[in-house]
Amino acid sequence: MASISHSEKGGDIPHTPSLPPKSSYFNPISPFTDVYDRFNQWRTDLGLPHPGTVENLQKEVKATHLTNYIFDGARADLTKSLSANPLFQVTHSFALGSQTMPSSYNFGAIFANQSIFLQGGVDHDGNVNARLNQGWSEKNVTKVQAQFSSQASQNMIQLEHDYAGQDFSINAKAINPWPADLTGIYVGSYLQSFTKNIALGVETLLQRPSPDMAELTTSYLAKYTSNEKNWIATAQIQPQGAVQATYWQKLSEKVEVAADLQLVATPSRRDALATLGAKYDLRLATFRAQVDSTGKVAALLEQRFTPAFAFLVSGEIDHFKNAAKVGVGVMIESTTLTPEEMGMPPQV
């Protein structure tokens, strides 16, 4: 006869005591994990906004002022879109008659999808520039920029990585790095939100032109954003004696104003520059105007007659030097895509 086990005789199943549930705030490997988890939970409960990046600290001011838009002479940009998803377009750019820049031709191409952005260009002298942005996740982006020229002094490569936390951002950048002796330019920045309106940060620049030479400079940053996000004030201070303060305000849906003040007070130099600018958006046009403390008054009008054709007129008067510059340009966009491919309603 087969033997009967003790458990079968009694009909009772042995009881195994259950382990207490592990606390989400305790890691037996390291006691510091408990403090770290509680700190992260506390930061999450605060609901602090993302402060943006140090590179874009003055983004709204730069978009309002004319510094990145003003030109003189004649220019034409001809763009053709070959694909919408992924984005692929080519551009032919012509510039001539400028008082500050020689006449030039540039061919450029852009390719982009959800994780990669590629941009490249070559001019009539054979100078090549390229840019790559690789998004590994929503928080991590790696950027590479390169420039190659027949003149060795103008060759450049820049490696950069951005990390966007819940309420902070970190950026690390290396310009022309050489691993053998660690020469090059290295930049690191950190921007942290402390309240819903205030963000503070620091940026450090290390220059090593040779192994036996190094120069370290540090800037301190501050940013204040209103509750309605309709005005932003920033400040950047260098202990060596340089200060930059900006202010941007959106007066209405169509009008934006911005001010920029730069002060330099060092033993060898004392200088100041104040700039005021405004941008007005019309239905099919954008008008920018700017005046600064050096006596320069500038304006730019971008008029779009159709979505694919724009006409530009720019001008600048330097009252102190009794000089003036005028520029005209056109931007023409064409595409081989159908209205359905561009996301437009089908033509009946």
Backbone hydrogen bonds, N-H to C=O, Kabsch-Sander energy under -0.5 kcal/mol:
donor,donor_aa,acceptor,acceptor_aa,energy
9,K,5,S,-1.8
10,G,6,H,-2.1
11,G,7,S,-1.3
16,T,14,P,-0.5
26,F,23,S,-1.6
30,S,27,N,-0.9
33,T,30,S,-1.1
34,D,31,P,-0.6
35,V,31,P,-0.8
36,Y,32,F,-2.3
37,D,33,T,-2.8
38,R,34,D,-2.0
39,F,35,V,-2.2
40,N,36,Y,-2.3
41,Q,37,D,-2.3
42,W,38,R,-2.2
43,R,39,F,-2.1
44,T,40,N,-2.3
45,D,41,Q,-2.2
46,L,42,W,-1.2
47,G,43,R,-0.9
47,G,44,T,-0.7
48,L,43,R,-0.7
57,L,54,V,-1.6
59,K,56,N,-1.5
62,K,58,Q,-2.3
63,A,59,K,-1.9
64,T,60,E,-1.0
64,T,61,V,-0.5
65,H,61,V,-2.7
69,Y,66,L,-2.0
70,I,66,L,-2.8
73,G,326,V,-2.6
74,A,96,L,-3.2
75,R,328,V,-1.6
76,A,94,F,-2.2
77,D,330,V,-2.3
78,L,92,H,-2.9
79,T,77,D,-0.6
79,T,332,I,-3.1
80,K,90,V,-2.7
81,S,334,S,-2.4
82,L,80,K,-0.5
82,L,88,F,-2.8
83,S,88,F,-1.5
85,N,86,P,-0.5
87,L,112,A,-2.1
88,F,83,S,-2.0
89,Q,110,I,-2.0
90,V,80,K,-2.2
91,T,108,G,-2.8
92,H,78,L,-2.7
93,S,106,N,-2.8
94,F,76,A,-2.7
95,A,104,S,-2.2
96,L,74,A,-2.4
104,S,95,A,-2.6
106,N,93,S,-2.4
107,F,122,V,-2.8
108,G,91,T,-2.8
109,A,120,G,-2.4
110,I,89,Q,-2.6
111,F,118,L,-2.6
112,A,87,L,-2.2
113,N,116,I,-2.4
117,F,133,N,-2.2
118,L,111,F,-3.6
119,Q,131,R,-2.4
120,G,109,A,-2.2
121,G,129,N,-2.3
122,V,107,F,-2.1
123,D,127,N,-1.7
124,H,105,Y,-1.4
126,G,123,D,-1.7
128,V,148,F,-2.6
129,N,121,G,-2.4
130,A,146,A,-2.4
131,R,119,Q,-2.6
132,L,144,V,-2.8
133,N,117,F,-2.5
134,Q,142,T,-3.3
135,G,115,S,-3.5
135,G,133,N,-0.6
136,W,134,Q,-0.8
136,W,140,N,-1.7
137,S,140,N,-1.5
141,V,139,K,-0.5
141,V,162,D,-2.1
142,T,134,Q,-2.8
143,K,160,E,-3.2
144,V,132,L,-2.8
145,Q,158,Q,-2.4
146,A,130,A,-2.4
147,Q,156,M,-3.0
148,F,128,V,-3.1
152,A,150,S,-0.6
154,Q,151,Q,-1.9
155,N,152,A,-1.2
156,M,147,Q,-2.6
158,Q,145,Q,-3.3
159,L,174,A,-2.8
160,E,143,K,-2.4
161,H,172,A,-2.3
162,D,141,V,-3.1
163,Y,170,I,-2.8
164,A,139,K,-2.3
165,G,163,Y,-0.7
165,G,168,F,-2.2
169,S,191,L,-2.1
170,I,163,Y,-2.7
171,N,189,S,-2.2
172,A,161,H,-2.0
173,K,187,V,-2.9
174,A,159,L,-2.8
175,I,185,I,-3.3
176,N,157,I,-3.2
176,N,174,A,-0.5
178,W,183,T,-1.9
181,D,178,W,-0.6
182,L,178,W,-1.9
183,T,178,W,-0.7
184,G,208,R,-2.1
185,I,175,I,-2.3
186,Y,206,L,-2.9
187,V,173,K,-2.8
188,G,204,T,-2.3
189,S,171,N,-2.4
190,Y,202,V,-2.3
191,L,169,S,-2.2
192,Q,200,L,-3.0
193,S,167,D,-2.6
194,F,198,I,-2.5
195,T,198,I,-1.8
199,A,223,K,-2.4
200,L,192,Q,-2.5
201,G,221,L,-2.1
202,V,190,Y,-2.2
203,E,219,S,-2.6
204,T,188,G,-3.0
205,L,217,T,-3.2
206,L,186,Y,-3.2
207,Q,205,L,-0.5
207,Q,215,E,-2.6
208,R,184,G,-2.9
208,R,206,L,-0.5
210,S,213,M,-0.6
213,M,210,S,-1.8
215,E,207,Q,-2.1
217,T,205,L,-2.5
219,S,203,E,-3.3
220,Y,237,I,-2.8
221,L,201,G,-2.6
222,A,235,A,-2.1
223,K,199,A,-2.4
224,Y,233,A,-3.1
225,T,197,N,-2.3
226,S,231,W,-2.2
229,K,226,S,-0.9
232,I,248,W,-2.5
233,A,224,Y,-2.4
234,T,246,T,-2.0
235,A,222,A,-2.2
236,Q,244,Q,-2.6
237,I,220,Y,-2.6
238,Q,242,A,-3.1
241,G,238,Q,-2.4
242,A,238,Q,-1.4
243,V,263,L,-2.6
244,Q,236,Q,-2.4
245,A,261,L,-2.6
246,T,234,T,-2.1
247,Y,259,A,-2.3
248,W,232,I,-2.6
249,Q,257,V,-2.5
250,K,230,N,-3.2
251,L,249,Q,-0.8
251,L,255,V,-1.1
252,S,255,V,-1.7
256,E,279,K,-2.4
257,V,249,Q,-2.6
258,A,277,G,-2.4
259,A,247,Y,-2.7
260,D,275,T,-2.5
261,L,245,A,-2.9
262,Q,273,L,-2.7
263,L,243,V,-3.2
264,V,271,D,-2.8
265,A,241,G,-3.5
266,T,269,R,-3.4
269,R,266,T,-0.6
271,D,264,V,-2.5
273,L,262,Q,-2.3
275,T,260,D,-2.7
276,L,291,V,-3.0
277,G,258,A,-2.6
278,A,289,A,-2.3
279,K,256,E,-2.9
280,Y,287,F,-3.0
281,D,254,K,-2.8
282,L,280,Y,-0.6
282,L,285,A,-3.3
286,T,302,E,-2.1
287,F,280,Y,-2.8
288,R,300,L,-2.8
289,A,278,A,-2.2
290,Q,298,A,-2.6
291,V,276,L,-2.5
292,D,296,K,-1.8
293,S,274,A,-2.0
295,G,292,D,-1.4
297,V,317,I,-2.4
298,A,290,Q,-2.8
299,A,315,G,-2.2
300,L,288,R,-2.6
301,L,313,V,-2.7
302,E,286,T,-2.7
303,Q,301,L,-0.6
303,Q,311,F,-3.0
304,R,284,L,-3.4
304,R,302,E,-0.5
305,F,303,Q,-0.7
305,F,309,F,-1.3
306,T,309,F,-1.5
309,F,306,T,-1.4
310,A,331,M,-2.3
311,F,303,Q,-3.3
312,L,329,G,-3.1
313,V,301,L,-2.1
314,S,327,G,-2.9
315,G,299,A,-2.3
316,E,325,K,-2.6
317,I,297,V,-2.8
318,D,323,A,-3.3
319,H,295,G,-2.5
319,H,317,I,-0.8
322,N,318,D,-1.0
323,A,318,D,-1.8
325,K,316,E,-2.5
327,G,314,S,-2.9
328,V,73,G,-2.4
329,G,312,L,-2.2
330,V,75,R,-1.4
331,M,310,A,-2.4
332,I,77,D,-2.7
333,E,308,A,-2.7
334,S,79,T,-2.8
336,T,81,S,-1.5
342,M,338,T,-1.6
343,G,340,E,-1.1
344,M,339,P,-3.0
